[in-house]
Amino acid sequence: MPRRPAFVFLDLGNVIVMFDRARAHRQMAGVAGVPVEMVQATLVATRLEQRLERGLIDWAGFHAEFSRHVGTSPDQALLAEAASDMFSLNVEMLPVIAGLERAGIPLGILSNTCGIHWDHLLTRRYAILPGNVTATVLSHEVATIKPEPAIYAAAAAAAGVAPEQIFFCDDIPAHVEAARACGWDAEVFRSASGLIDALHHRGLNLGV
């Protein structure tokens, strides 16, 4: 039977918040005044989104290269808002997070994300972000992304506990398998109720 965790890491996108990348692309196209197909082709060809998440470029660099490829120069702030306004809070996770707090289990966020998305989420004033999150490990800040082992090492260091004492939940199976390879206990996120059951199986009764 899996052990009771000393620390829980949750993924951000499609776990704590849901996102619609197609919506972001449509909004970016509207701000830039170009077809959405051009935006999507540009992002695929340049890998700008992946480079932004990895911290290889900042938003100014993204904007400059994006503008060069689509042939227009949209307002930098408006383009950032268009690219970021795609999130909605996964309200089903609120009892899970509250239950972890009541149980005295430290919570961390481990996410492949970029600065504009994180800043956008913070400005939405969701009470849980950053709330009582004790460790926030974001790919663009640590210059490595899931499923690379280095990001799990950085997260374990931030948690301050041994890898085998960490429980992690992510919606992408490859990220879960990588965590397990690093010695973590991990499960694929399918629903908040499934996560509650997984934690209960590990001796954590969240009271929900």
Secondary structure as UniProt FT lines:
FT   STRAND          7..10
FT   TURN            14..16
FT   STRAND          17..19
FT   HELIX           21..32
FT   HELIX           36..46
FT   HELIX           48..54
FT   HELIX           59..70
FT   HELIX           76..84
FT   TURN            85..86
FT   STRAND          87..89
FT   HELIX           91..93
FT   HELIX           94..102
FT   TURN            103..104
FT   STRAND          107..111
FT   HELIX           115..123
FT   TURN            124..125
FT   TURN            127..128
FT   TURN            131..132
FT   STRAND          133..138
FT   HELIX           139..142
FT   TURN            146..147
FT   HELIX           149..159
FT   HELIX           163..165
FT   STRAND          166..170
FT   HELIX           173..181
FT   TURN            182..183
FT   STRAND          185..188
FT   HELIX           192..201
FT   TURN            202..203
//
